[in-house]
Structure formats: C-alpha cells, structure tokens
Amino acid sequence: MSMVGFCGSRSLPPPSSALVSRVVGAMLAAPGDRGVAVGCCVGADRAIISSVLAVPSSASRLSVFAAFGPVSPPWPAPRVSAPGASSSVSWPSGVDAACRAGASIRWWAGGGPAVPMAGRLASRSAALVSTVAASGPGCGLVAFVRDACPPHLLPATSPSAAFYGHASGSWGSLALAAGLGLPVIVFPVSPSGYGDAAGTLLPAFWPGLWTPLSSRAWAGGFRFVANPPLQDDLFGPES
C-alpha cells in the first residue's frame, strides 16, 4: 500500500484543528486507499491521529511511528504511559487508542531507550519519511507548520543532513522528503488561521517554487515544485 506521511508542529493554534481534519478526510476519501503515516507526539500528530480515527473503518490504514515502547498493560486512557515516552512531547494514550482501533504501531521507531529523546525523535521522523518514500506511486508528505524553515536547511537525501544541527523536526522531514523526490505539501499556520503566514514560513531559498493549491479540500496548502519538477504528483493535476 502506498502511503502519505503527515507531520507538523507540536504546538498548533486552535483554528488548525478544522484544517487538519479537512485535509486528512480528503486524503482518506481520495481514490487509491493510500495509508497514512504519522508520528507519536502532541500537536499536529495528535490532531492527525484523531482525524483518522474519527473516520469509520480507517484505523487499519493508519501507521503510527512511536519514539517509545509499547503501552502495557492497557490502562484507562488518562493513566496510559509507555517506556521512553516524554511527558511533554509524547501522546501515549492516543497511540494506545490507535493500536486498539487496529492501527499499525511501529514501537521504538527511532531507536531503543538508550538513544536520547531528541535523537530518537529525529530518527523516528527519518524512518517515517523513508518508509513513505519506499511505499510506491502516490506517496508524499504533508505538513502543518507554524515556524519558518531554519536557514540553510535544504532538501537532502540523507537524514544526517536533513535533521541533525537543525531545530525543526517538521522541516527536517520535509527537507528529507523533497530530497528523496517525494511530492511535498505544506500548510503554514498561525494563531489567526492558515495561509496568511506563507510569506514568512515557506523557504524561498529552496531550489524550486511554492505553488498554492486550488482545490477546495486543499485550500491553504502549498506544493513544492522542485527545479527540475518532480515526475510524480501526489494529488493529481488539479492540485
């Protein structure tokens, strides 16, 4: 099954919830029954997991890449914990709910408990992007970001170039995805909503153009058109 990866900031403004739900719903309703790959954190990951689980019979299409170990035993949601989870970053109860609903969980996706959390999160994101890239035609990466791309971070073919030394996991994921030739779509968000932050958040120094999407379901998003352009398109010519 080809997959579309989703990622984003760990702190999204409230208006973004409806946007995430709309985009994830459109992805699930699109032809091809593609899978959804996402991380295990609060913020965008939480909104994405919740949006998938809200669509009937969609949990089996969800793959969660967790930077911690399996939830065991299955406590009630408010008390769920997991080995290696961070109290300020991870969302164990949501990952547990996804697991119970039938999603695929990739525990310790960024390495075992001996790996520091920052390194585990970066490696987990790299594993997600690499898995999506290998999943076949129709794959791509969608991100909801509220911070600008770090200066000097360019599309890269190796995780070390995309992640380490930079402060943004979302932009690291996007840089790796673009470097590997995946279609990339970014939704810039701000406290007032989305789309209005595009001029300050999207990296004009990337080798290509940021093209606004015109379809209703994807309004507010920008697709990176590399120079030279990618041969594969994530959502068809209308995007």
Protein Blocks (a to p, Z undefined) as FASTA:
>chain_A
ZZddddddfbdcfklmmmmmmmmmmmmmpghiaacdddfbehjlmmmmmmmmmpghklmm
pccddfbdcddddddfklgccehiafklmcfklmmmmmmnopacdehklopfklcfklmm
mmmmmmmmmmmmmnoghiacddddfbdcdehiacdfbfklmmnopabfklmmmmmmmmno
pacddddddfklghjlmmmmpcfkbgcdddddfbfklgoiacdddddddfbdfkbjkZZ
